[in-house]
Amino acid sequence: MLEGTHVALGVTGSIAAVKTVELAHELRRHGARVRAVTTDAARGIVHPWALQFATDARPVTELTGAVEHVELCGREGWADVLLIAPATANTVGKVAAAVDDTPVTTCATTALGADVPVVVAPAMHEPMYDHPGVLDAIDRVESWGVDFVDPRIEEGKAKIASEDAIVTAVARATTPDPLAGRHVVVTSGATTESVDPIRTLSNRASGRTGRAVARACHVRGADVTLVHDGPAVHYADVRAVESAAEMIDAVSAAVAGDDPADALVSAAAISDFTVERAGEKIRSGEPITLELEPTPKLLDAVRADHPGLAMVGFKAETGGDDEAMIERARRLRDRVDLAFVVANDASVMGGDDTRALVVDADDVDRFRGSKGGLGRRVADRLATILD
């Protein structure tokens, strides 16, 4: 997601600086090259040697006649983005006032003047974060195009955002945004049908592919609504659902809401059958017969109400026969008038990697790799359709 991206990592004097070693590792795991810049206060919390180990580059701890801030963040500088993580209230206020009295704030002044993207991850005690002056400073800096990664408010502290959220924000700041201004609705994971108050019918879908698509669309500038039976995520507005009927209702509402959708990507493994739910727990020990009823098809339901909507479908198959997968994907595409269909091998459900065939009217794009990579492939193809 950050392959070849140069990240200047500004570290300031929050106790959250202890997390920057792992953050630097995480940025590098996603393909970035990282160089650290520290304030004097940060050096009292995390040793420059630790940052050198984490980044494989000597950190900038003072500015000299080598004008390190220009070499890093100037118009012809090394960095593609300046990430200040953690950012103290003191640093945020200085950036807003163009006070550059530390290596980090001087890099910020330089980056903002040179149109280098800046991402800020605040970390401080909650009362400091709620200070009117700090909030005004955040608003002012955001108005300049700086991206703030919201902290986690816990235990009276505005704790630094998760590494995943920070990496995603850096990717969004440094990736072309062909989906900017677009609203994309994505479905993900399994749905679950209640048999009784305790038991359910479901499937093995993990939701990783759908979440990867949602994240990739967000990184490319889209506003994303994610409909799934899963947790909140930092890159999308989540509509929580459980059953197939709930998913259809939630998707229909999201597509036709105050901000109508430009596209729907239906990556969820939606239950094909439901069952009449028993009001009490079904007693064990005796054979039972469940009468399964087919559920409505989400893509058909949405297409009936939105004939012009760009839609992408997923089709999971178990046979492993590429030609059969392509034929069934094309039948689905033609029946519902989809932009393209991703035919995937059901044997990869739950894994980190996948094998898929991206099928449209004219050709087949064969993909093998990570589910994150497939999400990026789908988002890029969707961007060309909406262009």
FIKEZA-69661 format. One record per residue (C-alpha): residue number from 1; residue in three letters; x, y, z. Coordinates in pm, 1 decimal. Each point is the difference from the previous one (the first is absolute). Example, Ala and Ser with C-alpha at 12.3 -4.5 7.8 and 13.67 -1.06 7.14 Angstrom:
BEGIN
+-----+-----+----------+----------+----------+
|   i |  aa |       xx |       yy |       zz |
+-----+-----+----------+----------+----------+
|   1 | ALA |   1230.0 |   -450.0 |    780.0 |
|   2 | SER |    137.0 |    344.0 |    -66.0 |
+-----+-----+----------+----------+----------+
This chain:
BEGIN
+-----+-----+----------+----------+----------+
|   i |  aa |       xx |       yy |       zz |
+-----+-----+----------+----------+----------+
|   1 | MET |      0.0 |      0.0 |      0.0 |
|   2 | LEU |    298.6 |    232.7 |     55.4 |
|   3 | GLU |    243.8 |   -155.3 |   -244.3 |
|   4 | GLY |    275.9 |    249.7 |    -78.5 |
|   5 | THR |   -146.5 |    274.8 |    220.3 |
|   6 | HIS |    249.5 |    214.8 |    193.7 |
|   7 | VAL |   -133.0 |     88.3 |    347.1 |
|   8 | ALA |    163.9 |    261.4 |    222.7 |
|   9 | LEU |   -115.2 |   -104.2 |    348.2 |
|  10 | GLY |    -12.3 |    292.1 |    244.6 |
|  11 | VAL |     10.5 |   -116.1 |    363.0 |
|  12 | THR |    -92.1 |    242.3 |    280.6 |
|  13 | GLY |      1.3 |    -15.4 |    378.1 |
|  14 | SER |   -314.7 |   -199.8 |     77.0 |
|  15 | ILE |     31.1 |   -323.6 |    194.9 |
|  16 | ALA |   -153.4 |   -157.0 |   -311.8 |
|  17 | ALA |    344.1 |     44.0 |   -156.9 |
|  18 | VAL |     77.2 |   -344.3 |    141.7 |
|  19 | LYS |   -227.0 |   -137.7 |   -273.9 |
|  20 | THR |    190.9 |    156.2 |   -288.2 |
|  21 | VAL |    246.8 |   -287.9 |    -29.5 |
|  22 | GLU |   -283.5 |   -238.1 |    -84.3 |
|  23 | LEU |   -168.3 |    264.8 |   -214.8 |
|  24 | ALA |    317.4 |     38.4 |   -204.7 |
|  25 | HIS |     16.8 |   -378.0 |    -41.6 |
|  26 | GLU |   -365.5 |     -6.2 |   -113.5 |
|  27 | LEU |     58.8 |    273.0 |   -257.4 |
|  28 | ARG |    292.9 |   -197.8 |   -135.3 |
|  29 | ARG |   -202.6 |   -323.2 |     -7.0 |
|  30 | HIS |   -232.9 |    178.3 |   -241.2 |
|  31 | GLY |    289.5 |     96.3 |   -225.9 |
|  32 | ALA |     94.8 |    347.8 |    124.1 |
|  33 | ARG |    346.4 |    136.0 |     63.5 |
|  34 | VAL |     12.4 |    194.9 |    325.1 |
|  35 | ARG |    228.9 |    264.5 |    148.1 |
|  36 | ALA |    -66.4 |    136.6 |    347.8 |
|  37 | VAL |     19.5 |    358.4 |    127.7 |
|  38 | THR |    -23.2 |     68.1 |    373.6 |
|  39 | THR |    -49.3 |    282.7 |    244.3 |
|  40 | ASP |    221.3 |     25.7 |    307.9 |
|  41 | ALA |   -295.3 |   -108.1 |    215.1 |
|  42 | ALA |    -52.4 |   -312.6 |   -212.1 |
|  43 | ARG |    362.6 |   -102.2 |     53.1 |
|  44 | GLY |    -74.0 |    -21.8 |    371.8 |
|  45 | ILE |   -264.3 |   -264.8 |    -72.3 |
|  46 | VAL |    131.1 |   -201.9 |   -294.2 |
|  47 | HIS |    372.6 |    -28.8 |    -66.3 |
|  48 | PRO |    124.8 |    102.3 |   -347.2 |
|  49 | TRP |    170.8 |   -338.5 |    -25.1 |
|  50 | ALA |   -339.2 |   -171.2 |     26.0 |
|  51 | LEU |   -132.0 |    213.6 |   -283.7 |
|  52 | GLN |    311.5 |    -68.5 |   -203.7 |
|  53 | PHE |    -53.8 |   -373.2 |     51.6 |
|  54 | ALA |   -368.6 |     28.7 |    -95.4 |
|  55 | THR |     56.9 |    211.0 |   -312.6 |
|  56 | ASP |    344.2 |   -117.8 |   -110.1 |
|  57 | ALA |     97.6 |    367.8 |    -27.3 |
|  58 | ARG |    162.9 |    241.8 |    242.6 |
|  59 | PRO |   -267.3 |    232.0 |    144.4 |
|  60 | VAL |     19.7 |    376.7 |    -22.2 |
|  61 | THR |     29.0 |    127.3 |    357.4 |
|  62 | GLU |    123.0 |    352.1 |    -76.8 |
|  63 | LEU |     12.6 |    233.2 |   -295.5 |
|  64 | THR |    343.7 |     96.1 |   -125.6 |
|  65 | GLY |    158.3 |    178.4 |   -292.2 |
|  66 | ALA |   -110.1 |   -299.4 |   -209.2 |
|  67 | VAL |   -356.6 |    144.7 |     18.8 |
|  68 | GLU |   -147.4 |   -340.5 |     71.6 |
|  69 | HIS |   -357.0 |    136.4 |     -1.7 |
|  70 | VAL |     36.2 |    112.3 |   -362.6 |
|  71 | GLU |    177.0 |   -319.3 |   -103.5 |
|  72 | LEU |   -288.4 |   -199.2 |    149.2 |
|  73 | CYS |   -309.7 |    212.1 |    -62.7 |
|  74 | GLY |     92.5 |    268.7 |   -251.4 |
|  75 | ARG |   -133.9 |     24.1 |   -354.6 |
|  76 | GLU |    267.9 |   -237.5 |   -126.0 |
|  77 | GLY |     25.4 |   -182.2 |    331.1 |
|  78 | TRP |     18.7 |   -369.3 |     78.1 |
|  79 | ALA |   -340.7 |    -38.6 |    168.6 |
|  80 | ASP |   -326.8 |    -71.2 |   -176.4 |
|  81 | VAL |   -184.2 |     70.3 |    326.3 |
|  82 | LEU |     72.2 |    135.7 |    346.4 |
|  83 | LEU |   -165.4 |   -207.8 |    271.7 |
|  84 | ILE |      2.7 |    153.4 |    349.3 |
|  85 | ALA |    -77.5 |   -285.5 |    237.4 |
|  86 | PRO |    -45.7 |     56.0 |    281.6 |
|  87 | ALA |    -81.2 |    371.0 |    -11.4 |
|  88 | THR |    -27.7 |    180.7 |    333.6 |
|  89 | ALA |   -228.9 |    296.5 |     67.2 |
|  90 | ASN |    314.0 |    213.5 |      3.9 |
|  91 | THR |    102.8 |   -116.8 |   -347.2 |
|  92 | VAL |   -348.0 |     39.6 |   -149.8 |
|  93 | GLY |    -16.7 |    357.3 |    129.9 |
|  94 | LYS |    343.7 |     80.1 |   -138.9 |
|  95 | VAL |    -85.2 |   -140.7 |   -342.7 |
|  96 | ALA |   -318.8 |    212.1 |     -6.8 |
|  97 | ALA |    201.2 |    312.2 |     88.0 |
|  98 | ALA |    293.5 |    -77.6 |   -234.8 |
|  99 | VAL |    234.3 |    -16.0 |    300.5 |
| 100 | ASP |    294.8 |   -214.5 |   -104.6 |
| 101 | ASP |    225.3 |    -37.1 |    303.0 |
| 102 | THR |     53.6 |   -378.8 |    -12.5 |
| 103 | PRO |    110.9 |   -229.9 |   -282.1 |
| 104 | VAL |   -357.0 |   -132.8 |    -27.0 |
| 105 | THR |   -177.0 |    337.0 |    -15.2 |
| 106 | THR |    261.2 |    133.5 |   -242.3 |
| 107 | CYS |    -62.8 |   -300.1 |   -224.5 |
| 108 | ALA |   -374.5 |     71.6 |     27.1 |
| 109 | THR |     44.3 |    365.3 |   -102.3 |
| 110 | THR |    218.4 |   -110.0 |   -289.6 |
| 111 | ALA |   -237.8 |   -275.1 |   -113.7 |
| 112 | LEU |   -304.9 |    225.8 |      8.5 |
| 113 | GLY |    182.4 |    264.1 |   -203.6 |
| 114 | ALA |    119.5 |   -260.0 |   -248.9 |
| 115 | ASP |   -342.7 |   -168.9 |    -41.8 |
| 116 | VAL |    128.4 |   -325.9 |    148.1 |
| 117 | PRO |   -294.3 |   -191.5 |    154.5 |
| 118 | VAL |     -9.7 |      8.1 |    380.6 |
| 119 | VAL |   -175.1 |   -253.8 |    224.6 |
| 120 | VAL |    -33.3 |     60.5 |    375.1 |
| 121 | ALA |    -85.8 |   -257.9 |    268.1 |
| 122 | PRO |    -65.0 |    188.2 |    328.7 |
| 123 | ALA |     61.4 |   -157.1 |    340.3 |
| 124 | MET |    -51.3 |    176.8 |    334.4 |
| 125 | HIS |   -220.8 |      0.4 |    308.4 |
| 126 | GLU |   -365.7 |     48.8 |    -85.8 |
| 127 | PRO |    -37.1 |    341.1 |    173.5 |
| 128 | MET |    285.8 |    130.9 |   -212.8 |
| 129 | TYR |   -164.2 |   -134.6 |   -314.9 |
| 130 | ASP |   -324.7 |    172.9 |    101.9 |
| 131 | HIS |    169.0 |    337.4 |     58.3 |
| 132 | PRO |   -162.7 |    263.6 |   -225.2 |
| 133 | GLY |    338.6 |    119.6 |   -119.5 |
| 134 | VAL |    107.5 |   -351.1 |    -98.4 |
| 135 | LEU |   -327.7 |    -61.8 |   -181.3 |
| 136 | ASP |     35.2 |    333.9 |   -180.5 |
| 137 | ALA |    356.4 |    -91.7 |    -98.0 |
| 138 | ILE |   -117.3 |   -336.3 |   -138.0 |
| 139 | ASP |   -275.6 |    169.4 |   -199.8 |
| 140 | ARG |    243.8 |    254.2 |   -138.9 |
| 141 | VAL |    258.4 |   -258.0 |   -101.1 |
| 142 | GLU |   -268.7 |   -223.5 |   -153.2 |
| 143 | SER |   -116.5 |    296.1 |   -210.3 |
| 144 | TRP |    346.4 |     -4.2 |   -160.0 |
| 145 | GLY |    -55.4 |   -355.5 |   -120.9 |
| 146 | VAL |    175.4 |   -180.2 |    283.4 |
| 147 | ASP |   -154.8 |   -337.8 |     86.2 |
| 148 | PHE |    -57.1 |    -74.7 |    368.4 |
| 149 | VAL |    -34.6 |   -360.0 |    118.2 |
| 150 | ASP |   -249.1 |     17.0 |    285.2 |
| 151 | PRO |    130.7 |   -129.8 |    334.2 |
| 152 | ARG |   -170.2 |   -271.3 |    203.1 |
| 153 | ILE |   -171.3 |    155.3 |    303.7 |
| 154 | GLU |     60.4 |   -246.2 |    284.1 |
| 155 | GLU |     67.8 |     27.2 |    373.9 |
| 156 | GLY |     -1.0 |    379.5 |     -7.8 |
| 157 | LYS |    262.2 |      8.2 |   -273.7 |
| 158 | ALA |      0.3 |     80.0 |   -369.3 |
| 159 | LYS |    216.3 |   -297.8 |    -89.8 |
| 160 | ILE |    183.3 |    -20.3 |   -329.5 |
| 161 | ALA |   -200.4 |   -168.9 |   -276.6 |
| 162 | SER |     70.4 |   -360.4 |    -89.8 |
| 163 | GLU |    289.9 |    -79.8 |   -229.6 |
| 164 | ASP |   -248.7 |   -125.5 |   -257.8 |
| 165 | ALA |   -188.9 |    331.1 |      2.2 |
| 166 | ILE |    321.8 |    200.7 |    -32.4 |
| 167 | VAL |    130.4 |   -215.2 |   -286.3 |
| 168 | THR |   -333.4 |     39.1 |   -179.6 |
| 169 | ALA |      9.9 |    378.6 |     43.6 |
| 170 | VAL |    353.6 |     14.1 |   -139.9 |
| 171 | ALA |   -109.2 |   -212.0 |   -296.4 |
| 172 | ARG |   -300.6 |    226.9 |    -65.8 |
| 173 | ALA |    223.3 |    309.4 |     15.5 |
| 174 | THR |    250.1 |   -141.2 |   -251.3 |
| 175 | THR |   -223.3 |   -195.3 |   -241.4 |
| 176 | PRO |   -173.7 |    154.0 |   -303.8 |
| 177 | ASP |   -368.8 |     55.2 |     75.9 |
| 178 | PRO |   -200.9 |   -101.3 |   -309.2 |
| 179 | LEU |   -297.9 |    -78.7 |    227.0 |
| 180 | ALA |     -4.9 |    341.4 |    171.9 |
| 181 | GLY |   -354.9 |    126.2 |     33.0 |
| 182 | ARG |   -143.4 |   -347.8 |    -57.5 |
| 183 | HIS |   -213.2 |   -195.9 |    244.1 |
| 184 | VAL |     64.8 |   -374.1 |    -16.0 |
| 185 | VAL |   -206.8 |   -254.9 |    191.1 |
| 186 | VAL |    179.8 |   -328.1 |     75.2 |
| 187 | THR |   -139.5 |   -319.5 |    152.0 |
| 188 | SER |    229.4 |   -239.8 |    180.1 |
| 189 | GLY |     18.0 |   -326.0 |    190.0 |
| 190 | ALA |   -266.8 |   -253.2 |     83.9 |
| 191 | THR |   -362.6 |     41.5 |     90.7 |
| 192 | THR |   -167.0 |   -212.4 |    268.2 |
| 193 | GLU |   -351.8 |   -143.7 |     15.5 |
| 194 | SER |   -149.0 |    -78.6 |    340.3 |
| 195 | VAL |   -128.4 |   -352.9 |     57.6 |
| 196 | ASP |   -100.7 |     66.9 |    359.9 |
| 197 | PRO |    112.6 |    251.8 |    267.2 |
| 198 | ILE |    336.2 |   -181.3 |     21.5 |
| 199 | ARG |     77.2 |   -177.7 |   -328.0 |
| 200 | THR |     69.4 |    147.9 |   -341.4 |
| 201 | LEU |     73.5 |    -92.3 |   -360.7 |
| 202 | SER |    295.7 |    177.8 |   -159.6 |
| 203 | ASN |    307.4 |    -56.0 |   -219.4 |
| 204 | ARG |    378.7 |     19.8 |     15.4 |
| 205 | ALA |     50.7 |    346.4 |   -152.6 |
| 206 | SER |    240.0 |    211.1 |    209.6 |
| 207 | GLY |    -76.9 |    338.3 |   -159.3 |
| 208 | ARG |    367.3 |     74.6 |    -67.5 |
| 209 | THR |    -47.4 |     53.4 |   -372.0 |
| 210 | GLY |   -298.0 |    231.8 |     43.4 |
| 211 | ARG |    180.9 |    201.2 |    264.3 |
| 212 | ALA |    304.3 |     20.5 |   -228.4 |
| 213 | VAL |   -219.3 |    137.8 |   -279.3 |
| 214 | ALA |   -154.1 |    255.9 |    236.7 |
| 215 | ARG |    341.7 |    109.2 |    125.0 |
| 216 | ALA |    141.9 |     27.8 |   -352.4 |
| 217 | CYS |   -294.2 |    214.0 |   -111.8 |
| 218 | HIS |     50.9 |    226.6 |    303.6 |
| 219 | VAL |    371.7 |     32.7 |    -75.6 |
| 220 | ARG |    -90.8 |    107.1 |   -354.8 |
| 221 | GLY |   -217.3 |    280.5 |    134.4 |
| 222 | ALA |   -348.0 |   -152.4 |     23.0 |
| 223 | ASP |   -251.1 |     39.0 |    279.0 |
| 224 | VAL |    -71.1 |   -361.3 |     90.0 |
| 225 | THR |   -296.6 |   -167.0 |    167.0 |
| 226 | LEU |     81.1 |   -352.9 |    115.9 |
| 227 | VAL |   -292.9 |   -233.6 |     65.7 |
| 228 | HIS |    106.5 |   -305.6 |    198.7 |
| 229 | ASP |    -36.1 |   -201.2 |    316.5 |
| 230 | GLY |    324.1 |    125.7 |    146.3 |
| 231 | PRO |    170.3 |    271.4 |    202.9 |
| 232 | ALA |     31.2 |    369.7 |    -70.0 |
| 233 | VAL |    290.7 |     90.9 |   -225.3 |
| 234 | HIS |    181.4 |    330.4 |    -39.3 |
| 235 | TYR |    -32.3 |     20.0 |   -379.1 |
| 236 | ALA |   -377.5 |    -35.5 |    -43.9 |
| 237 | ASP |   -341.1 |     75.8 |    142.0 |
| 238 | VAL |   -114.5 |   -341.7 |    124.6 |
| 239 | ARG |   -358.8 |   -125.4 |    -16.8 |
| 240 | ALA |    -16.6 |   -307.2 |    223.0 |
| 241 | VAL |   -223.7 |   -284.1 |   -119.0 |
| 242 | GLU |    -46.3 |   -367.9 |     72.7 |
| 243 | SER |   -246.9 |   -167.8 |   -237.6 |
| 244 | ALA |    -34.3 |     10.9 |   -378.4 |
| 245 | ALA |   -321.3 |    200.1 |     34.6 |
| 246 | GLU |    171.1 |    255.5 |    224.7 |
| 247 | MET |    286.1 |     31.8 |   -250.2 |
| 248 | ILE |   -237.3 |     64.3 |   -289.6 |
| 249 | ASP |   -186.5 |    263.8 |    200.8 |
| 250 | ALA |    321.6 |    169.3 |    114.1 |
| 251 | VAL |    151.8 |      3.5 |   -349.2 |
| 252 | SER |   -320.4 |    136.3 |   -152.3 |
| 253 | ALA |     -6.1 |    278.9 |    258.9 |
| 254 | ALA |    369.8 |     82.4 |    -50.5 |
| 255 | VAL |    -26.6 |      5.4 |   -379.1 |
| 256 | ALA |   -302.0 |    230.6 |      0.8 |
| 257 | GLY |     83.7 |    216.1 |    303.0 |
| 258 | ASP |     72.0 |    370.5 |     35.2 |
| 259 | ASP |    331.3 |    -64.8 |   -177.8 |
| 260 | PRO |   -105.3 |   -238.6 |   -278.7 |
| 261 | ALA |    255.7 |   -264.1 |    -91.7 |
| 262 | ASP |    202.9 |     14.5 |   -318.1 |
| 263 | ALA |     84.3 |   -370.2 |     20.5 |
| 264 | LEU |    -74.2 |   -321.2 |    188.0 |
| 265 | VAL |    258.8 |   -274.7 |     47.7 |
| 266 | SER |   -173.4 |   -310.5 |    133.0 |
| 267 | ALA |    284.1 |   -208.9 |    142.9 |
| 268 | ALA |   -200.0 |   -160.0 |    283.5 |
| 269 | ALA |    -82.4 |   -369.8 |      6.5 |
| 270 | ILE |   -372.3 |     52.6 |     52.9 |
| 271 | SER |   -206.5 |   -292.1 |    120.5 |
| 272 | ASP |   -189.5 |   -167.3 |   -284.0 |
| 273 | PHE |   -247.7 |   -154.6 |    242.5 |
| 274 | THR |   -179.6 |     98.6 |    316.6 |
| 275 | VAL |   -216.2 |   -190.5 |    245.0 |
| 276 | GLU |   -297.8 |     79.6 |    218.3 |
| 277 | ARG |    144.4 |     88.0 |    339.7 |
| 278 | ALA |   -122.5 |   -201.3 |    297.5 |
| 279 | GLY |   -109.3 |    211.3 |    294.6 |
| 280 | GLU |    178.3 |   -223.2 |    252.5 |
| 281 | LYS |    313.3 |   -210.8 |     -4.0 |
| 282 | ILE |    -52.6 |   -317.9 |   -198.9 |
| 283 | ARG |     66.5 |   -290.3 |    234.5 |
| 284 | SER |    287.7 |   -228.3 |    -92.1 |
| 285 | GLY |      3.7 |   -376.8 |    -15.7 |
| 286 | GLU |   -261.5 |    -50.8 |   -269.7 |
| 287 | PRO |     29.1 |     29.0 |   -380.6 |
| 288 | ILE |   -158.6 |    313.5 |   -144.2 |
| 289 | THR |    -74.5 |    121.8 |   -349.4 |
| 290 | LEU |     54.0 |    364.1 |    -93.5 |
| 291 | GLU |   -202.3 |    141.5 |   -287.8 |
| 292 | LEU |    231.6 |    233.7 |   -190.1 |
| 293 | GLU |   -143.9 |    286.2 |   -201.8 |
| 294 | PRO |    201.6 |    186.5 |   -264.7 |
| 295 | THR |     91.5 |    358.0 |     84.3 |
| 296 | PRO |    -44.1 |    289.1 |   -246.3 |
| 297 | LYS |    306.0 |     87.6 |   -207.9 |
| 298 | LEU |    156.4 |    327.9 |    110.1 |
| 299 | LEU |    133.1 |     93.2 |   -343.0 |
| 300 | ASP |   -337.5 |    -60.2 |   -164.4 |
| 301 | ALA |   -180.4 |    203.2 |    266.1 |
| 302 | VAL |    236.3 |    298.1 |    -33.7 |
| 303 | ARG |      6.1 |    -14.5 |   -379.5 |
| 304 | ALA |   -379.7 |      9.7 |    -15.0 |
| 305 | ASP |     -2.5 |    330.3 |    189.5 |
| 306 | HIS |    319.6 |    150.3 |   -147.9 |
| 307 | PRO |     34.0 |    -93.5 |   -368.0 |
| 308 | GLY |    289.7 |    241.6 |    -59.4 |
| 309 | LEU |    214.5 |    -84.0 |    303.3 |
| 310 | ALA |    350.4 |   -137.9 |    -59.0 |
| 311 | MET |      6.8 |   -339.5 |    170.4 |
| 312 | VAL |    267.5 |   -263.4 |     55.3 |
| 313 | GLY |    -77.6 |   -355.9 |    104.2 |
| 314 | PHE |    198.0 |   -283.1 |    156.1 |
| 315 | LYS |    -58.4 |   -365.1 |    -85.4 |
| 316 | ALA |    156.7 |   -270.1 |    218.8 |
| 317 | GLU |     39.6 |   -349.5 |   -146.9 |
| 318 | THR |    136.5 |   -325.3 |    140.7 |
| 319 | GLY |     95.5 |   -195.4 |   -311.0 |
| 320 | GLY |    325.7 |    178.5 |    -78.4 |
| 321 | ASP |    -76.9 |    -20.1 |   -374.2 |
| 322 | ASP |     89.7 |    339.3 |   -147.9 |
| 323 | GLU |   -214.8 |    -36.4 |   -309.8 |
| 324 | ALA |   -305.4 |    -93.0 |    207.0 |
| 325 | MET |     67.4 |    294.7 |    233.4 |
| 326 | ILE |     25.6 |    237.4 |   -296.8 |
| 327 | GLU |   -321.1 |   -131.1 |   -155.1 |
| 328 | ARG |   -199.1 |     38.9 |    323.9 |
| 329 | ALA |    147.7 |    344.9 |     62.2 |
| 330 | ARG |   -103.8 |    115.1 |   -347.4 |
| 331 | ARG |   -349.9 |   -138.5 |     49.3 |
| 332 | LEU |    -29.0 |    201.0 |    322.2 |
| 333 | ARG |    142.7 |    309.6 |   -166.5 |
| 334 | ASP |   -242.7 |    -20.0 |   -291.1 |
| 335 | ARG |   -303.5 |    -77.2 |    216.3 |
| 336 | VAL |     45.0 |    298.8 |    233.4 |
| 337 | ASP |    189.6 |    231.7 |   -238.5 |
| 338 | LEU |    310.7 |     18.3 |    217.6 |
| 339 | ALA |    313.3 |    194.9 |    -86.4 |
| 340 | PHE |    206.8 |   -309.2 |     76.0 |
| 341 | VAL |     -1.5 |   -308.0 |    220.1 |
| 342 | VAL |    275.4 |   -134.2 |    224.4 |
| 343 | ALA |     -9.5 |   -379.3 |    -11.5 |
| 344 | ASN |    193.2 |   -137.3 |    293.9 |
| 345 | ASP |     98.9 |   -346.3 |    113.1 |
| 346 | ALA |   -192.2 |    -84.1 |    318.1 |
| 347 | SER |    290.9 |   -210.9 |    126.3 |
| 348 | VAL |    180.3 |    320.7 |    104.4 |
| 349 | MET |   -274.9 |    111.2 |    239.9 |
| 350 | GLY |    155.8 |    113.2 |    327.6 |
| 351 | GLY |    354.3 |     20.4 |   -138.4 |
| 352 | ASP |    227.2 |    299.1 |    -52.8 |
| 353 | ASP |     49.5 |    -69.9 |   -370.5 |
| 354 | THR |   -248.3 |    -61.5 |   -276.8 |
| 355 | ARG |    -37.7 |   -105.6 |   -359.0 |
| 356 | ALA |   -255.8 |    182.4 |   -211.6 |
| 357 | LEU |   -111.6 |     68.8 |   -355.7 |
| 358 | VAL |   -121.5 |    352.4 |    -76.4 |
| 359 | VAL |   -249.7 |    -54.1 |   -280.9 |
| 360 | ASP |   -163.2 |    259.8 |   -222.5 |
| 361 | ALA |   -160.1 |    -16.4 |   -343.2 |
| 362 | ASP |    325.1 |    -19.5 |   -193.3 |
| 363 | ASP |    281.4 |   -145.6 |    204.8 |
| 364 | VAL |    111.9 |   -175.3 |    316.9 |
| 365 | ASP |    256.2 |    145.2 |    240.8 |
| 366 | ARG |    157.1 |   -280.5 |    202.9 |
| 367 | PHE |    114.4 |     89.5 |    350.2 |
| 368 | ARG |    195.3 |   -196.9 |    256.8 |
| 369 | GLY |    131.4 |    165.9 |    314.4 |
| 370 | SER |   -111.4 |    172.4 |    315.9 |
| 371 | LYS |   -359.0 |     99.9 |     61.8 |
| 372 | GLY |    126.8 |    353.7 |     47.7 |
| 373 | GLY |    145.2 |    -16.4 |   -350.1 |
| 374 | LEU |   -330.0 |   -123.8 |   -139.7 |
| 375 | GLY |   -180.1 |    285.4 |    176.3 |
| 376 | ARG |    232.0 |    249.9 |   -167.6 |
| 377 | ARG |    -55.1 |   -168.5 |   -339.4 |
| 378 | VAL |   -377.8 |     25.9 |     39.4 |
| 379 | ALA |     15.7 |    364.6 |    115.4 |
| 380 | ASP |    222.3 |     99.1 |   -293.3 |
| 381 | ARG |   -229.7 |   -167.7 |   -252.3 |
| 382 | LEU |   -304.0 |    161.4 |    161.8 |
| 383 | ALA |    168.9 |    340.7 |    -30.4 |
| 384 | THR |     44.1 |    -45.7 |   -375.4 |
| 385 | ILE |   -370.4 |    -88.0 |    -34.5 |
| 386 | LEU |   -113.1 |    307.6 |    194.1 |
| 387 | ASP |    243.3 |    235.0 |   -175.4 |
+-----+-----+----------+----------+----------+
